[in-house]
Protein backbone atom coordinates (compact mmCIF):
# COMPACT_ATOMS: atom_id res chain seq x y z
CA UNK A 1 0.00 0.00 0.00
CA UNK A 2 1.41 3.37 -1.02
CA UNK A 3 1.42 6.55 1.01
CA UNK A 4 -1.17 8.20 -1.24
CA UNK A 5 -3.52 5.25 -0.75
CA UNK A 6 -3.35 5.76 3.00
CA UNK A 7 -4.05 9.48 2.57
CA UNK A 8 -7.10 8.74 0.39
CA UNK A 9 -8.40 6.26 2.95
CA UNK A 10 -8.00 8.79 5.74
CA UNK A 11 -9.72 11.53 3.73
CA UNK A 12 -12.73 9.34 2.90
CA UNK A 13 -13.02 8.13 6.51
CA UNK A 14 -12.81 11.64 7.97
CA UNK A 15 -15.33 13.03 5.48
CA UNK A 16 -17.74 10.19 6.21
CA UNK A 17 -17.47 10.66 9.95
CA UNK A 18 -17.91 14.42 9.67
CA UNK A 19 -20.97 14.16 7.41
CA UNK A 20 -22.68 11.58 9.61
CA UNK A 21 -21.87 13.54 12.76
CA UNK A 22 -23.08 16.86 11.30
CA UNK A 23 -26.25 15.48 9.74
CA UNK A 24 -28.36 15.97 12.88
CA UNK A 25 -27.51 19.65 13.12
CA UNK A 26 -27.34 20.68 9.47
CA UNK A 27 -29.33 18.52 7.07
CA UNK A 28 -30.41 14.89 6.62
CA UNK A 29 -28.84 14.97 3.15
CA UNK A 30 -25.50 14.59 4.90
CA UNK A 31 -26.44 11.01 5.86
CA UNK A 32 -26.50 10.13 2.16
CA UNK A 33 -23.25 11.99 1.55
CA UNK A 34 -21.70 10.18 4.53
CA UNK A 35 -22.87 6.89 3.03
CA UNK A 36 -21.19 7.83 -0.22
CA UNK A 37 -17.92 8.54 1.55
CA UNK A 38 -18.20 5.22 3.41
CA UNK A 39 -18.64 3.54 0.02
CA UNK A 40 -15.58 5.38 -1.33
CA UNK A 41 -13.56 4.32 1.72
CA UNK A 42 -14.61 0.69 1.34
CA UNK A 43 -13.95 0.63 -2.41
CA UNK A 44 -10.48 2.16 -2.02
CA UNK A 45 -9.64 -0.18 0.88
CA UNK A 46 -10.72 -3.19 -1.15
CA UNK A 47 -8.70 -1.91 -4.11
CA UNK A 48 -5.61 -1.68 -1.91
CA UNK A 49 -6.04 -5.12 -0.37
CA UNK A 50 -7.12 -7.18 -3.38
CA UNK A 51 -4.56 -8.43 -5.93
CA UNK A 52 -6.51 -6.93 -8.85
CA UNK A 53 -7.57 -3.36 -9.55
CA UNK A 54 -11.11 -2.26 -8.76
CA UNK A 55 -10.58 0.84 -10.89
CA UNK A 56 -10.24 -1.07 -14.16
CA UNK A 57 -12.57 -3.01 -16.41
CA UNK A 58 -16.06 -3.98 -15.29
CA UNK A 59 -15.34 -2.97 -11.69
CA UNK A 60 -14.72 0.60 -12.82
CA UNK A 61 -18.10 0.61 -14.59
CA UNK A 62 -19.80 -0.68 -11.44
CA UNK A 63 -18.03 2.00 -9.40
CA UNK A 64 -19.16 4.76 -11.76
CA UNK A 65 -22.76 3.55 -11.79
CA UNK A 66 -22.90 3.51 -7.98
CA UNK A 67 -21.32 6.99 -7.86
CA UNK A 68 -23.88 8.32 -10.37
CA UNK A 69 -26.75 6.83 -8.35
CA UNK A 70 -25.44 8.48 -5.18
CA UNK A 71 -25.10 11.80 -7.01
CA UNK A 72 -28.63 11.55 -8.39
CA UNK A 73 -30.07 10.77 -4.95
CA UNK A 74 -28.17 13.67 -3.38
CA UNK A 75 -29.40 16.10 -6.06
CA UNK A 76 -32.98 14.83 -5.73
CA UNK A 77 -32.92 15.22 -1.95
CA UNK A 78 -31.42 18.70 -2.26
CA UNK A 79 -34.15 19.82 -4.66
CA UNK A 80 -36.86 18.34 -2.43
CA UNK A 81 -35.47 20.10 0.66
CA UNK A 82 -35.21 23.44 -1.16
CA UNK A 83 -38.78 23.20 -2.47
CA UNK A 84 -40.07 22.26 0.96
CA UNK A 85 -38.34 25.23 2.62
CA UNK A 86 -39.97 27.78 0.28
Order of alpha helices (4+ residues) and beta strands (2+ residues): alpha-alpha-alpha
